[in-house]
Amino acid sequence: MTDTTQHKHETVTSALLARDAVHRSGLWEPDVVYVRGDGALLYDAEGREYIDCMAGIAVASVGHANPRLARAVAEQAERLIVCPQNLGNDTRTAFVDRLFEHVRPPLQRVFFCNSGSEANEAALKWARAATGRRRFVAAKRGFSGRTLGVLPMTWEPKYREPFGPYGMEVTFVRYNDADELRAVVDESVAAVLLEPVQGEGGIHPAEPGYLEAAREVSADVGAMLVFDEIQCGVGRTGTFLASEAYGVAPDMATLAKGLAGGVPIGALLMTESVAAGMPRGGHGSTFGGNPLASAAGLAVLDEIDERALMPRARSLGDRLMAGLRDVGGERVREVRGRGLMIGMELKEKAAPVIAALRRAGVLTIAGGATVIRFLPPLVIDEGQVDAVIGRVADVLRS
Ligand SMILES: Cc1ncc(COP(=O)(O)O)c(C=O)c1O
């Protein structure tokens, strides 16, 4: 890039950000403008290229500008966009058929909505309907969403506390501590909600035996076990649901993020008996299950299967994890994760390292104060994984 074109582009970026600043909510202050993507790569308004290990927080599962996904959405838009869930729709039916080729019994029913928070809210509501109880158990470091219905289940005090008190009772337990679960889950509990791999909390996979214990403890007292698979589901950890690898079946599971590759979607999966607990018309969503999201979901499942993205998540996840572990060094406390859901815990604040990585052309995101999360599209290739490892090594050495 010549000096003149560089200057012109910088002007484009500053102008866009200045316009953006006039009306934005004030929650964030972006300083880069992204304009284009291609697989695991993103490009900013200055033409700079980034390897995207954030994927819109585990959303761009099949990569940016995925041709099959783009075609499916465009074709559906030309045919039919609007068709709510109380009306039948051919594309939705095709998507549901394919979804339940991946989701195993006893999960047999699905309610569609438009985001992760909505899917978790639906789970809480179905749990209340199915049990007639009102108390919930959630995990410390867990993240369930930020809408008022699920905020009481989100651990991080700075998100939760300013908006209380809440109309529901939630007990937080230490994640991976089966004894604590046994101590607090009793006949008053409607549901226990757990992420099989905690995401926002810093990438903490369930330890062997923990989800099994949660299953047993919940079943013993008639409480629902809900797995929040919003971040870890849809193949990211190498199996369609992360909980499959543990061999534990919940009463409900929630999906969102990667399920439609970027088109807004949320899904509550549940057993026959849980579904039967909600009266007809007891819940709903105007946009849930719309044909556009269904077409996108169908394309995502086709991509996952035909390009073998789940085994790929395992092998490339192993490669990335091994590489990051080798980087090691005195600034790194631990590298952990499953598949392409990896956290590098530092002995220092993650934010400056994340900023330096971005300057080096790698996008990552924090998980808590000291963890760098790596959640790339499942289509990332070996060369890109190796480049990420190399740039992390350079940044940590600098
Ligand atoms: C595990 C988990 N649950 C729920 C949510 C909330 O999803 P959404 O932002 O789509 O409402 C998130 C989002 O990061 C998440 O990671």
The ligand as an SDF file (V2000), in Angstrom:
LIG
                    3D

 16 16  0  0  0  0  0  0  0  0999 V2000
  -22.6520  -19.8770   27.3450 C   0  0  0  0  0  0  0  0  0  0  0  0
  -23.4680  -18.7060   26.9040 C   0  0  0  0  0  0  0  0  0  0  0  0
  -24.7620  -18.6280   27.2390 N   0  0  0  0  0  0  0  0  0  0  0  0
  -25.5380  -17.5950   26.8550 C   0  0  0  0  0  0  0  0  0  0  0  0
  -25.0230  -16.5640   26.1040 C   0  0  0  0  0  0  0  0  0  0  0  0
  -25.9040  -15.4220   25.6880 C   0  0  0  0  0  0  0  0  0  0  0  0
  -26.1210  -15.4660   24.3030 O   0  0  0  0  0  0  0  0  0  0  0  0
  -26.6230  -14.1610   23.5080 P   0  0  0  0  0  0  0  0  0  0  0  0
  -25.5450  -13.1500   23.5750 O   0  0  0  0  0  0  0  0  0  0  0  0
  -26.8510  -14.6850   22.1040 O   0  0  0  0  0  0  0  0  0  0  0  0
  -27.8840  -13.7260   24.1380 O   0  0  0  0  0  0  0  0  0  0  0  0
  -23.6800  -16.5900   25.7430 C   0  0  0  0  0  0  0  0  0  0  0  0
  -23.0900  -15.4740   24.9720 C   0  0  0  0  0  0  0  0  0  0  0  0
  -21.8990  -15.2290   24.9850 O   0  0  0  0  0  0  0  0  0  0  0  0
  -22.8850  -17.6830   26.1500 C   0  0  0  0  0  0  0  0  0  0  0  0
  -21.5810  -17.7540   25.8380 O   0  0  0  0  0  0  0  0  0  0  0  0
  1  2  1  0
  2  3  1  0
  2 15  2  0
  3  4  2  0
  4  5  1  0
  5  6  1  0
  5 12  2  0
  6  7  1  0
  7  8  1  0
  8  9  2  0
  8 10  1  0
  8 11  1  0
 12 13  1  0
 12 15  1  0
 13 14  2  0
 15 16  1  0
M  END
$$$$
